[in-house]
Amino acid sequence: MTNEERIHALQSLGYEDTEAHFLCLAALHSGYFVRRQFLAFVGAPKGWRDDSFAHKLIARKHCVATAFRHNHMVYRLSSKPFFTALDEHDNRNRREKQPATIKNKLMALDFVLEHQDLSYLATEAEKVEYFTSTAYVPLENLPAKRYQSLRNGQSTLRYFVEKFPIFVSTPGAEQSTVSFCYVDEGVVSTDGFKTFLAYYQPLFSSLAGYRIVYVAAQPYLAEKARRAFEGSRRNGSTAPLDPLTRDLLNYFQDRRKYEARDFSGFDTARIVHYREQKQRFVGFGFDDLYRHWLEEGDVAVLRKNGQRASAAQSLSAPVGQFDTYLLRHNYELFGTL
């Protein structure tokens, strides 16, 4: 579902064009918003415009409003039918969060509102589709978390559960640089950021280029975050694969799925790419290596190419960049965090 289709769906629920556009961004990137964000988006002063918008949302039971410190009102888009209209009926943004997470969500939305011209991968499905079908990243290299249902005991694997903004420089291009935002809501150390880097490292190592954008409201941890990023790139245990090995492993993943007639994720572009790689890696040597890979996993390829399975060394590492972005707003809506 495109953003235009989502906006049209929200208009059918009774929202004006600019209201629907704002709600689409707020729902997909945050789930929470405050009035100043809506007013900045529509370019209106505080008054009847935000009052009318808030009353409309509450009357339609599409959101709940909660008063925090100094009676600051925070709005949570909570309605399942509302998210169903966006084709996101199972989006976890509609769930109630703890104060620290609410602050993080508001900061993420501010970043998106201040950079509306970027091409975002807004939903879990869009992210998985882009990385597996356009960037040809193996599914197992994507950051994932398994959730267990208390009701029926079934488990669900969810990807990119942090829901930080992710955007690409050239949508649809295999070699596009992907930018990953990390939103720091005001913690006292960079431990969370280090965990994020380690968690995403398999994905980073599968890309030709990537960028980390450290988003914060205060500058005091930015330099420590930069050193943490540089340290993670120097760490031999997370060094990336060389391009040949990475391409070969991706080809073996695709070949196994194709031969099993599992065509999920194989659009036209991926099928063409698979056929090109099949011609590239032709011959008995590659067939033998493929059989060993089926039995032993990635270690068979790494051993054959002279790389350590726990620390694949390469002189041609993915290009990793680090940037910071300071938000100019005050987020102390919830008291001391």
Buried (B, 14 or more C-beta within 10 A) or exposed (E): BEBEEBBBBBBEBEBBEBBBBBBBBBBBBBBBBBBEBBBBBBEBEEEEBBEEBBEBBEEBEBBBEEEBEEEBEBBBBBBEEBBEBBBBEEBBBBEEBEBEBBBBBBBBBBBBBEBEEBBBBBBBEBBBBBBBBBBBBBBEBBBBEEEEEEEEEEEEEEBBEBBBBBBBBEEEEEEBBBBBBBBBBBBEEBEBBBEBBEBBBBBBBBBBBBBBBBBBBEEEBBEBBBEBBEEBBEEEEBBBBBEBBBBBBBBBBBBEBBEEEEEEEBEEEBEEBBEEBBEEBEEEEBEEBBEBBEEEEBBBBBBBBEBEEEEBEBEEBBEBEBBBBEBEBEBBBBEEB
